[in-house]
Amino acid sequence: MSVLSPEYDGVEKEIFYILDIGVGWKMEPLSVLSFSGLHFHGGCRSTYRTDRADRDYIYYRLTLIAYPPELTLSGRASVAFASLPGEPSDKQQRLLPVGFDFRRP
């Protein structure tokens, strides 16, 4: 989820919640949140502060929700296409995967 709205002082702090584990993140402008949407989650609505300066300004919050392709979620559906540079002693594998949808068009 990418928050694309600019910051506006006349709005209360906006929080995104993952309810199962009781965690909340402040939705800052031009930030990206990555999470699993399989559990209960949601954000608070935009609420104006009573002391805002410009009462004629209408604030819009724009967030972009992106769903990753299956190959990033399932290691069984992808094969390695290339390896990224790194030291041989690195325990983290740095592979560029090719998913099933690219192998069988």
Phi and psi restraints in degrees (range 20) as a CNS / XPLOR table:
assign (resid 1 and name C) (resid 2 and name N)
       (resid 2 and name CA) (resid 2 and name C) 1.0 -110.7 20.0 2
assign (resid 2 and name N) (resid 2 and name CA)
       (resid 2 and name C) (resid 3 and name N) 1.0 128.7 20.0 2
assign (resid 2 and name C) (resid 3 and name N)
       (resid 3 and name CA) (resid 3 and name C) 1.0 -90.8 20.0 2
assign (resid 3 and name N) (resid 3 and name CA)
       (resid 3 and name C) (resid 4 and name N) 1.0 115.4 20.0 2
assign (resid 3 and name C) (resid 4 and name N)
       (resid 4 and name CA) (resid 4 and name C) 1.0 -104.3 20.0 2
assign (resid 4 and name N) (resid 4 and name CA)
       (resid 4 and name C) (resid 5 and name N) 1.0 -3.9 20.0 2
assign (resid 4 and name C) (resid 5 and name N)
       (resid 5 and name CA) (resid 5 and name C) 1.0 -76.7 20.0 2
assign (resid 5 and name N) (resid 5 and name CA)
       (resid 5 and name C) (resid 6 and name N) 1.0 142.0 20.0 2
assign (resid 5 and name C) (resid 6 and name N)
       (resid 6 and name CA) (resid 6 and name C) 1.0 -73.8 20.0 2
assign (resid 6 and name N) (resid 6 and name CA)
       (resid 6 and name C) (resid 7 and name N) 1.0 161.8 20.0 2
assign (resid 6 and name C) (resid 7 and name N)
       (resid 7 and name CA) (resid 7 and name C) 1.0 -73.4 20.0 2
assign (resid 7 and name N) (resid 7 and name CA)
       (resid 7 and name C) (resid 8 and name N) 1.0 141.8 20.0 2
assign (resid 7 and name C) (resid 8 and name N)
       (resid 8 and name CA) (resid 8 and name C) 1.0 -138.5 20.0 2
assign (resid 8 and name N) (resid 8 and name CA)
       (resid 8 and name C) (resid 9 and name N) 1.0 126.6 20.0 2
assign (resid 8 and name C) (resid 9 and name N)
       (resid 9 and name CA) (resid 9 and name C) 1.0 -69.6 20.0 2
assign (resid 9 and name N) (resid 9 and name CA)
       (resid 9 and name C) (resid 10 and name N) 1.0 -20.0 20.0 2
assign (resid 9 and name C) (resid 10 and name N)
       (resid 10 and name CA) (resid 10 and name C) 1.0 -85.7 20.0 2
assign (resid 10 and name N) (resid 10 and name CA)
       (resid 10 and name C) (resid 11 and name N) 1.0 10.7 20.0 2
assign (resid 10 and name C) (resid 11 and name N)
       (resid 11 and name CA) (resid 11 and name C) 1.0 -118.2 20.0 2
assign (resid 11 and name N) (resid 11 and name CA)
       (resid 11 and name C) (resid 12 and name N) 1.0 141.0 20.0 2
assign (resid 11 and name C) (resid 12 and name N)
       (resid 12 and name CA) (resid 12 and name C) 1.0 -63.6 20.0 2
assign (resid 12 and name N) (resid 12 and name CA)
       (resid 12 and name C) (resid 13 and name N) 1.0 162.8 20.0 2
assign (resid 12 and name C) (resid 13 and name N)
       (resid 13 and name CA) (resid 13 and name C) 1.0 -58.8 20.0 2
assign (resid 13 and name N) (resid 13 and name CA)
       (resid 13 and name C) (resid 14 and name N) 1.0 131.9 20.0 2
assign (resid 13 and name C) (resid 14 and name N)
       (resid 14 and name CA) (resid 14 and name C) 1.0 -102.2 20.0 2
assign (resid 14 and name N) (resid 14 and name CA)
       (resid 14 and name C) (resid 15 and name N) 1.0 127.0 20.0 2
assign (resid 14 and name C) (resid 15 and name N)
       (resid 15 and name CA) (resid 15 and name C) 1.0 -120.3 20.0 2
assign (resid 15 and name N) (resid 15 and name CA)
       (resid 15 and name C) (resid 16 and name N) 1.0 139.9 20.0 2
assign (resid 15 and name C) (resid 16 and name N)
       (resid 16 and name CA) (resid 16 and name C) 1.0 -108.6 20.0 2
assign (resid 16 and name N) (resid 16 and name CA)
       (resid 16 and name C) (resid 17 and name N) 1.0 130.2 20.0 2
assign (resid 16 and name C) (resid 17 and name N)
       (resid 17 and name CA) (resid 17 and name C) 1.0 -112.7 20.0 2
assign (resid 17 and name N) (resid 17 and name CA)
       (resid 17 and name C) (resid 18 and name N) 1.0 141.8 20.0 2
assign (resid 17 and name C) (resid 18 and name N)
       (resid 18 and name CA) (resid 18 and name C) 1.0 -112.6 20.0 2
assign (resid 18 and name N) (resid 18 and name CA)
       (resid 18 and name C) (resid 19 and name N) 1.0 105.6 20.0 2
assign (resid 18 and name C) (resid 19 and name N)
       (resid 19 and name CA) (resid 19 and name C) 1.0 -72.5 20.0 2
assign (resid 19 and name N) (resid 19 and name CA)
       (resid 19 and name C) (resid 20 and name N) 1.0 -31.5 20.0 2
assign (resid 19 and name C) (resid 20 and name N)
       (resid 20 and name CA) (resid 20 and name C) 1.0 -61.0 20.0 2
assign (resid 20 and name N) (resid 20 and name CA)
       (resid 20 and name C) (resid 21 and name N) 1.0 -36.2 20.0 2
assign (resid 20 and name C) (resid 21 and name N)
       (resid 21 and name CA) (resid 21 and name C) 1.0 -109.1 20.0 2
assign (resid 21 and name N) (resid 21 and name CA)
       (resid 21 and name C) (resid 22 and name N) 1.0 1.3 20.0 2
assign (resid 21 and name C) (resid 22 and name N)
       (resid 22 and name CA) (resid 22 and name C) 1.0 68.8 20.0 2
assign (resid 22 and name N) (resid 22 and name CA)
       (resid 22 and name C) (resid 23 and name N) 1.0 42.9 20.0 2
assign (resid 22 and name C) (resid 23 and name N)
       (resid 23 and name CA) (resid 23 and name C) 1.0 -116.8 20.0 2
assign (resid 23 and name N) (resid 23 and name CA)
       (resid 23 and name C) (resid 24 and name N) 1.0 142.8 20.0 2
assign (resid 23 and name C) (resid 24 and name N)
       (resid 24 and name CA) (resid 24 and name C) 1.0 -134.5 20.0 2
assign (resid 24 and name N) (resid 24 and name CA)
       (resid 24 and name C) (resid 25 and name N) 1.0 140.9 20.0 2
assign (resid 24 and name C) (resid 25 and name N)
       (resid 25 and name CA) (resid 25 and name C) 1.0 -117.3 20.0 2
assign (resid 25 and name N) (resid 25 and name CA)
       (resid 25 and name C) (resid 26 and name N) 1.0 141.1 20.0 2
assign (resid 25 and name C) (resid 26 and name N)
       (resid 26 and name CA) (resid 26 and name C) 1.0 -75.5 20.0 2
assign (resid 26 and name N) (resid 26 and name CA)
       (resid 26 and name C) (resid 27 and name N) 1.0 129.0 20.0 2
assign (resid 26 and name C) (resid 27 and name N)
       (resid 27 and name CA) (resid 27 and name C) 1.0 -85.5 20.0 2
assign (resid 27 and name N) (resid 27 and name CA)
       (resid 27 and name C) (resid 28 and name N) 1.0 93.4 20.0 2
assign (resid 27 and name C) (resid 28 and name N)
       (resid 28 and name CA) (resid 28 and name C) 1.0 -86.9 20.0 2
assign (resid 28 and name N) (resid 28 and name CA)
       (resid 28 and name C) (resid 29 and name N) 1.0 152.3 20.0 2
assign (resid 28 and name C) (resid 29 and name N)
       (resid 29 and name CA) (resid 29 and name C) 1.0 -60.5 20.0 2
assign (resid 29 and name N) (resid 29 and name CA)
       (resid 29 and name C) (resid 30 and name N) 1.0 142.0 20.0 2
assign (resid 29 and name C) (resid 30 and name N)
       (resid 30 and name CA) (resid 30 and name C) 1.0 55.6 20.0 2
assign (resid 30 and name N) (resid 30 and name CA)
       (resid 30 and name C) (resid 31 and name N) 1.0 37.7 20.0 2
assign (resid 30 and name C) (resid 31 and name N)
       (resid 31 and name CA) (resid 31 and name C) 1.0 -111.1 20.0 2
assign (resid 31 and name N) (resid 31 and name CA)
       (resid 31 and name C) (resid 32 and name N) 1.0 161.8 20.0 2
assign (resid 31 and name C) (resid 32 and name N)
       (resid 32 and name CA) (resid 32 and name C) 1.0 -125.7 20.0 2
assign (resid 32 and name N) (resid 32 and name CA)
       (resid 32 and name C) (resid 33 and name N) 1.0 130.3 20.0 2
assign (resid 32 and name C) (resid 33 and name N)
       (resid 33 and name CA) (resid 33 and name C) 1.0 -113.6 20.0 2
assign (resid 33 and name N) (resid 33 and name CA)
       (resid 33 and name C) (resid 34 and name N) 1.0 131.3 20.0 2
assign (resid 33 and name C) (resid 34 and name N)
       (resid 34 and name CA) (resid 34 and name C) 1.0 -118.8 20.0 2
assign (resid 34 and name N) (resid 34 and name CA)
       (resid 34 and name C) (resid 35 and name N) 1.0 124.2 20.0 2
assign (resid 34 and name C) (resid 35 and name N)
       (resid 35 and name CA) (resid 35 and name C) 1.0 -155.3 20.0 2
assign (resid 35 and name N) (resid 35 and name CA)
       (resid 35 and name C) (resid 36 and name N) 1.0 165.8 20.0 2
assign (resid 35 and name C) (resid 36 and name N)
       (resid 36 and name CA) (resid 36 and name C) 1.0 -90.7 20.0 2
assign (resid 36 and name N) (resid 36 and name CA)
       (resid 36 and name C) (resid 37 and name N) 1.0 124.8 20.0 2
assign (resid 36 and name C) (resid 37 and name N)
       (resid 37 and name CA) (resid 37 and name C) 1.0 -88.1 20.0 2
assign (resid 37 and name N) (resid 37 and name CA)
       (resid 37 and name C) (resid 38 and name N) 1.0 17.6 20.0 2
assign (resid 37 and name C) (resid 38 and name N)
       (resid 38 and name CA) (resid 38 and name C) 1.0 -76.8 20.0 2
assign (resid 38 and name N) (resid 38 and name CA)
       (resid 38 and name C) (resid 39 and name N) 1.0 -17.0 20.0 2
assign (resid 38 and name C) (resid 39 and name N)
       (resid 39 and name CA) (resid 39 and name C) 1.0 -111.4 20.0 2
assign (resid 39 and name N) (resid 39 and name CA)
       (resid 39 and name C) (resid 40 and name N) 1.0 172.8 20.0 2
assign (resid 39 and name C) (resid 40 and name N)
       (resid 40 and name CA) (resid 40 and name C) 1.0 -64.3 20.0 2
assign (resid 40 and name N) (resid 40 and name CA)
       (resid 40 and name C) (resid 41 and name N) 1.0 127.8 20.0 2
assign (resid 40 and name C) (resid 41 and name N)
       (resid 41 and name CA) (resid 41 and name C) 1.0 -151.4 20.0 2
assign (resid 41 and name N) (resid 41 and name CA)
       (resid 41 and name C) (resid 42 and name N) 1.0 163.5 20.0 2
assign (resid 41 and name C) (resid 42 and name N)
       (resid 42 and name CA) (resid 42 and name C) 1.0 170.2 20.0 2
assign (resid 42 and name N) (resid 42 and name CA)
       (resid 42 and name C) (resid 43 and name N) 1.0 166.0 20.0 2
assign (resid 42 and name C) (resid 43 and name N)
       (resid 43 and name CA) (resid 43 and name C) 1.0 -115.4 20.0 2
assign (resid 43 and name N) (resid 43 and name CA)
       (resid 43 and name C) (resid 44 and name N) 1.0 163.3 20.0 2
assign (resid 43 and name C) (resid 44 and name N)
       (resid 44 and name CA) (resid 44 and name C) 1.0 -84.2 20.0 2
assign (resid 44 and name N) (resid 44 and name CA)
       (resid 44 and name C) (resid 45 and name N) 1.0 154.4 20.0 2
assign (resid 44 and name C) (resid 45 and name N)
       (resid 45 and name CA) (resid 45 and name C) 1.0 -77.4 20.0 2
assign (resid 45 and name N) (resid 45 and name CA)
       (resid 45 and name C) (resid 46 and name N) 1.0 158.1 20.0 2
assign (resid 45 and name C) (resid 46 and name N)
       (resid 46 and name CA) (resid 46 and name C) 1.0 -69.8 20.0 2
assign (resid 46 and name N) (resid 46 and name CA)
       (resid 46 and name C) (resid 47 and name N) 1.0 128.7 20.0 2
assign (resid 46 and name C) (resid 47 and name N)
       (resid 47 and name CA) (resid 47 and name C) 1.0 -125.8 20.0 2
assign (resid 47 and name N) (resid 47 and name CA)
       (resid 47 and name C) (resid 48 and name N) 1.0 127.7 20.0 2
assign (resid 47 and name C) (resid 48 and name N)
       (resid 48 and name CA) (resid 48 and name C) 1.0 -72.3 20.0 2
assign (resid 48 and name N) (resid 48 and name CA)
       (resid 48 and name C) (resid 49 and name N) 1.0 144.2 20.0 2
assign (resid 48 and name C) (resid 49 and name N)
       (resid 49 and name CA) (resid 49 and name C) 1.0 -81.3 20.0 2
assign (resid 49 and name N) (resid 49 and name CA)
       (resid 49 and name C) (resid 50 and name N) 1.0 151.9 20.0 2
assign (resid 49 and name C) (resid 50 and name N)
       (resid 50 and name CA) (resid 50 and name C) 1.0 -72.3 20.0 2
assign (resid 50 and name N) (resid 50 and name CA)
       (resid 50 and name C) (resid 51 and name N) 1.0 -23.4 20.0 2
assign (resid 50 and name C) (resid 51 and name N)
       (resid 51 and name CA) (resid 51 and name C) 1.0 -98.7 20.0 2
assign (resid 51 and name N) (resid 51 and name CA)
       (resid 51 and name C) (resid 52 and name N) 1.0 21.4 20.0 2
assign (resid 51 and name C) (resid 52 and name N)
       (resid 52 and name CA) (resid 52 and name C) 1.0 -67.0 20.0 2
assign (resid 52 and name N) (resid 52 and name CA)
       (resid 52 and name C) (resid 53 and name N) 1.0 147.2 20.0 2
assign (resid 52 and name C) (resid 53 and name N)
       (resid 53 and name CA) (resid 53 and name C) 1.0 -77.0 20.0 2
assign (resid 53 and name N) (resid 53 and name CA)
       (resid 53 and name C) (resid 54 and name N) 1.0 -51.7 20.0 2
assign (resid 53 and name C) (resid 54 and name N)
       (resid 54 and name CA) (resid 54 and name C) 1.0 -101.1 20.0 2
assign (resid 54 and name N) (resid 54 and name CA)
       (resid 54 and name C) (resid 55 and name N) 1.0 100.7 20.0 2
assign (resid 54 and name C) (resid 55 and name N)
       (resid 55 and name CA) (resid 55 and name C) 1.0 -78.3 20.0 2
assign (resid 55 and name N) (resid 55 and name CA)
       (resid 55 and name C) (resid 56 and name N) 1.0 -11.3 20.0 2
assign (resid 55 and name C) (resid 56 and name N)
       (resid 56 and name CA) (resid 56 and name C) 1.0 -89.0 20.0 2
assign (resid 56 and name N) (resid 56 and name CA)
       (resid 56 and name C) (resid 57 and name N) 1.0 -12.8 20.0 2
assign (resid 56 and name C) (resid 57 and name N)
       (resid 57 and name CA) (resid 57 and name C) 1.0 -75.2 20.0 2
assign (resid 57 and name N) (resid 57 and name CA)
       (resid 57 and name C) (resid 58 and name N) 1.0 131.0 20.0 2
assign (resid 57 and name C) (resid 58 and name N)
       (resid 58 and name CA) (resid 58 and name C) 1.0 -102.3 20.0 2
assign (resid 58 and name N) (resid 58 and name CA)
       (resid 58 and name C) (resid 59 and name N) 1.0 122.1 20.0 2
assign (resid 58 and name C) (resid 59 and name N)
       (resid 59 and name CA) (resid 59 and name C) 1.0 -94.6 20.0 2
assign (resid 59 and name N) (resid 59 and name CA)
       (resid 59 and name C) (resid 60 and name N) 1.0 130.9 20.0 2
assign (resid 59 and name C) (resid 60 and name N)
       (resid 60 and name CA) (resid 60 and name C) 1.0 -118.2 20.0 2
assign (resid 60 and name N) (resid 60 and name CA)
       (resid 60 and name C) (resid 61 and name N) 1.0 132.8 20.0 2
assign (resid 60 and name C) (resid 61 and name N)
       (resid 61 and name CA) (resid 61 and name C) 1.0 -102.0 20.0 2
assign (resid 61 and name N) (resid 61 and name CA)
       (resid 61 and name C) (resid 62 and name N) 1.0 125.2 20.0 2
assign (resid 61 and name C) (resid 62 and name N)
       (resid 62 and name CA) (resid 62 and name C) 1.0 -117.0 20.0 2
assign (resid 62 and name N) (resid 62 and name CA)
       (resid 62 and name C) (resid 63 and name N) 1.0 121.5 20.0 2
assign (resid 62 and name C) (resid 63 and name N)
       (resid 63 and name CA) (resid 63 and name C) 1.0 -125.3 20.0 2
assign (resid 63 and name N) (resid 63 and name CA)
       (resid 63 and name C) (resid 64 and name N) 1.0 140.8 20.0 2
assign (resid 63 and name C) (resid 64 and name N)
       (resid 64 and name CA) (resid 64 and name C) 1.0 -105.5 20.0 2
assign (resid 64 and name N) (resid 64 and name CA)
       (resid 64 and name C) (resid 65 and name N) 1.0 120.7 20.0 2
assign (resid 64 and name C) (resid 65 and name N)
       (resid 65 and name CA) (resid 65 and name C) 1.0 -101.9 20.0 2
assign (resid 65 and name N) (resid 65 and name CA)
       (resid 65 and name C) (resid 66 and name N) 1.0 123.8 20.0 2
assign (resid 65 and name C) (resid 66 and name N)
       (resid 66 and name CA) (resid 66 and name C) 1.0 -120.5 20.0 2
assign (resid 66 and name N) (resid 66 and name CA)
       (resid 66 and name C) (resid 67 and name N) 1.0 137.1 20.0 2
assign (resid 66 and name C) (resid 67 and name N)
       (resid 67 and name CA) (resid 67 and name C) 1.0 -105.9 20.0 2
assign (resid 67 and name N) (resid 67 and name CA)
       (resid 67 and name C) (resid 68 and name N) 1.0 123.0 20.0 2
assign (resid 67 and name C) (resid 68 and name N)
       (resid 68 and name CA) (resid 68 and name C) 1.0 -71.4 20.0 2
assign (resid 68 and name N) (resid 68 and name CA)
       (resid 68 and name C) (resid 69 and name N) 1.0 154.3 20.0 2
assign (resid 68 and name C) (resid 69 and name N)
       (resid 69 and name CA) (resid 69 and name C) 1.0 -66.4 20.0 2
assign (resid 69 and name N) (resid 69 and name CA)
       (resid 69 and name C) (resid 70 and name N) 1.0 157.7 20.0 2
assign (resid 69 and name C) (resid 70 and name N)
       (resid 70 and name CA) (resid 70 and name C) 1.0 -60.2 20.0 2
assign (resid 70 and name N) (resid 70 and name CA)
       (resid 70 and name C) (resid 71 and name N) 1.0 -30.3 20.0 2
assign (resid 70 and name C) (resid 71 and name N)
       (resid 71 and name CA) (resid 71 and name C) 1.0 -65.2 20.0 2
assign (resid 71 and name N) (resid 71 and name CA)
       (resid 71 and name C) (resid 72 and name N) 1.0 -23.5 20.0 2
assign (resid 71 and name C) (resid 72 and name N)
       (resid 72 and name CA) (resid 72 and name C) 1.0 -80.9 20.0 2
assign (resid 72 and name N) (resid 72 and name CA)
       (resid 72 and name C) (resid 73 and name N) 1.0 -15.3 20.0 2
assign (resid 72 and name C) (resid 73 and name N)
       (resid 73 and name CA) (resid 73 and name C) 1.0 -100.1 20.0 2
assign (resid 73 and name N) (resid 73 and name CA)
       (resid 73 and name C) (resid 74 and name N) 1.0 -25.7 20.0 2
assign (resid 73 and name C) (resid 74 and name N)
       (resid 74 and name CA) (resid 74 and name C) 1.0 -123.1 20.0 2
assign (resid 74 and name N) (resid 74 and name CA)
       (resid 74 and name C) (resid 75 and name N) 1.0 119.1 20.0 2
assign (resid 74 and name C) (resid 75 and name N)
       (resid 75 and name CA) (resid 75 and name C) 1.0 -74.9 20.0 2
assign (resid 75 and name N) (resid 75 and name CA)
       (resid 75 and name C) (resid 76 and name N) 1.0 -18.9 20.0 2
assign (resid 75 and name C) (resid 76 and name N)
       (resid 76 and name CA) (resid 76 and name C) 1.0 -78.5 20.0 2
assign (resid 76 and name N) (resid 76 and name CA)
       (resid 76 and name C) (resid 77 and name N) 1.0 -19.7 20.0 2
assign (resid 76 and name C) (resid 77 and name N)
       (resid 77 and name CA) (resid 77 and name C) 1.0 -95.0 20.0 2
assign (resid 77 and name N) (resid 77 and name CA)
       (resid 77 and name C) (resid 78 and name N) 1.0 5.5 20.0 2
assign (resid 77 and name C) (resid 78 and name N)
       (resid 78 and name CA) (resid 78 and name C) 1.0 -132.3 20.0 2
assign (resid 78 and name N) (resid 78 and name CA)
       (resid 78 and name C) (resid 79 and name N) 1.0 158.2 20.0 2
assign (resid 78 and name C) (resid 79 and name N)
       (resid 79 and name CA) (resid 79 and name C) 1.0 -127.2 20.0 2
assign (resid 79 and name N) (resid 79 and name CA)
       (resid 79 and name C) (resid 80 and name N) 1.0 160.8 20.0 2
assign (resid 79 and name C) (resid 80 and name N)
       (resid 80 and name CA) (resid 80 and name C) 1.0 -77.6 20.0 2
assign (resid 80 and name N) (resid 80 and name CA)
       (resid 80 and name C) (resid 81 and name N) 1.0 132.2 20.0 2
assign (resid 80 and name C) (resid 81 and name N)
       (resid 81 and name CA) (resid 81 and name C) 1.0 -98.1 20.0 2
assign (resid 81 and name N) (resid 81 and name CA)
       (resid 81 and name C) (resid 82 and name N) 1.0 -42.3 20.0 2
assign (resid 81 and name C) (resid 82 and name N)
       (resid 82 and name CA) (resid 82 and name C) 1.0 -156.4 20.0 2
assign (resid 82 and name N) (resid 82 and name CA)
       (resid 82 and name C) (resid 83 and name N) 1.0 166.0 20.0 2
assign (resid 82 and name C) (resid 83 and name N)
       (resid 83 and name CA) (resid 83 and name C) 1.0 -115.9 20.0 2
assign (resid 83 and name N) (resid 83 and name CA)
       (resid 83 and name C) (resid 84 and name N) 1.0 139.3 20.0 2
assign (resid 83 and name C) (resid 84 and name N)
       (resid 84 and name CA) (resid 84 and name C) 1.0 -83.6 20.0 2
assign (resid 84 and name N) (resid 84 and name CA)
       (resid 84 and name C) (resid 85 and name N) 1.0 153.4 20.0 2
assign (resid 84 and name C) (resid 85 and name N)
       (resid 85 and name CA) (resid 85 and name C) 1.0 -65.8 20.0 2
assign (resid 85 and name N) (resid 85 and name CA)
       (resid 85 and name C) (resid 86 and name N) 1.0 146.1 20.0 2
assign (resid 85 and name C) (resid 86 and name N)
       (resid 86 and name CA) (resid 86 and name C) 1.0 178.8 20.0 2
assign (resid 86 and name N) (resid 86 and name CA)
       (resid 86 and name C) (resid 87 and name N) 1.0 168.7 20.0 2
assign (resid 86 and name C) (resid 87 and name N)
       (resid 87 and name CA) (resid 87 and name C) 1.0 -74.1 20.0 2
assign (resid 87 and name N) (resid 87 and name CA)
       (resid 87 and name C) (resid 88 and name N) 1.0 142.9 20.0 2
assign (resid 87 and name C) (resid 88 and name N)
       (resid 88 and name CA) (resid 88 and name C) 1.0 -61.3 20.0 2
assign (resid 88 and name N) (resid 88 and name CA)
       (resid 88 and name C) (resid 89 and name N) 1.0 -22.5 20.0 2
assign (resid 88 and name C) (resid 89 and name N)
       (resid 89 and name CA) (resid 89 and name C) 1.0 -80.7 20.0 2
assign (resid 89 and name N) (resid 89 and name CA)
       (resid 89 and name C) (resid 90 and name N) 1.0 -8.4 20.0 2
assign (resid 89 and name C) (resid 90 and name N)
       (resid 90 and name CA) (resid 90 and name C) 1.0 -64.8 20.0 2
assign (resid 90 and name N) (resid 90 and name CA)
       (resid 90 and name C) (resid 91 and name N) 1.0 130.8 20.0 2
assign (resid 90 and name C) (resid 91 and name N)
       (resid 91 and name CA) (resid 91 and name C) 1.0 -83.9 20.0 2
assign (resid 91 and name N) (resid 91 and name CA)
       (resid 91 and name C) (resid 92 and name N) 1.0 -17.5 20.0 2
assign (resid 91 and name C) (resid 92 and name N)
       (resid 92 and name CA) (resid 92 and name C) 1.0 -83.7 20.0 2
assign (resid 92 and name N) (resid 92 and name CA)
       (resid 92 and name C) (resid 93 and name N) 1.0 124.5 20.0 2
assign (resid 92 and name C) (resid 93 and name N)
       (resid 93 and name CA) (resid 93 and name C) 1.0 -78.4 20.0 2
assign (resid 93 and name N) (resid 93 and name CA)
       (resid 93 and name C) (resid 94 and name N) 1.0 134.1 20.0 2
assign (resid 93 and name C) (resid 94 and name N)
       (resid 94 and name CA) (resid 94 and name C) 1.0 -117.5 20.0 2
assign (resid 94 and name N) (resid 94 and name CA)
       (resid 94 and name C) (resid 95 and name N) 1.0 85.8 20.0 2
assign (resid 94 and name C) (resid 95 and name N)
       (resid 95 and name CA) (resid 95 and name C) 1.0 -116.5 20.0 2
assign (resid 95 and name N) (resid 95 and name CA)
       (resid 95 and name C) (resid 96 and name N) 1.0 147.5 20.0 2
assign (resid 95 and name C) (resid 96 and name N)
       (resid 96 and name CA) (resid 96 and name C) 1.0 -97.0 20.0 2
assign (resid 96 and name N) (resid 96 and name CA)
       (resid 96 and name C) (resid 97 and name N) 1.0 111.9 20.0 2
assign (resid 96 and name C) (resid 97 and name N)
       (resid 97 and name CA) (resid 97 and name C) 1.0 -84.4 20.0 2
assign (resid 97 and name N) (resid 97 and name CA)
       (resid 97 and name C) (resid 98 and name N) 1.0 154.8 20.0 2
assign (resid 97 and name C) (resid 98 and name N)
       (resid 98 and name CA) (resid 98 and name C) 1.0 -120.2 20.0 2
assign (resid 98 and name N) (resid 98 and name CA)
       (resid 98 and name C) (resid 99 and name N) 1.0 118.3 20.0 2
assign (resid 98 and name C) (resid 99 and name N)
       (resid 99 and name CA) (resid 99 and name C) 1.0 -81.1 20.0 2
assign (resid 99 and name N) (resid 99 and name CA)
       (resid 99 and name C) (resid 100 and name N) 1.0 170.1 20.0 2
assign (resid 99 and name C) (resid 100 and name N)
       (resid 100 and name CA) (resid 100 and name C) 1.0 -58.7 20.0 2
assign (resid 100 and name N) (resid 100 and name CA)
       (resid 100 and name C) (resid 101 and name N) 1.0 -38.1 20.0 2
assign (resid 100 and name C) (resid 101 and name N)
       (resid 101 and name CA) (resid 101 and name C) 1.0 -65.7 20.0 2
assign (resid 101 and name N) (resid 101 and name CA)
       (resid 101 and name C) (resid 102 and name N) 1.0 -24.9 20.0 2
assign (resid 101 and name C) (resid 102 and name N)
       (resid 102 and name CA) (resid 102 and name C) 1.0 -86.5 20.0 2
assign (resid 102 and name N) (resid 102 and name CA)
       (resid 102 and name C) (resid 103 and name N) 1.0 -24.5 20.0 2
assign (resid 102 and name C) (resid 103 and name N)
       (resid 103 and name CA) (resid 103 and name C) 1.0 -83.6 20.0 2
assign (resid 103 and name N) (resid 103 and name CA)
       (resid 103 and name C) (resid 104 and name N) 1.0 -26.9 20.0 2
assign (resid 103 and name C) (resid 104 and name N)
       (resid 104 and name CA) (resid 104 and name C) 1.0 -126.7 20.0 2
assign (resid 104 and name N) (resid 104 and name CA)
       (resid 104 and name C) (resid 105 and name N) 1.0 78.1 20.0 2
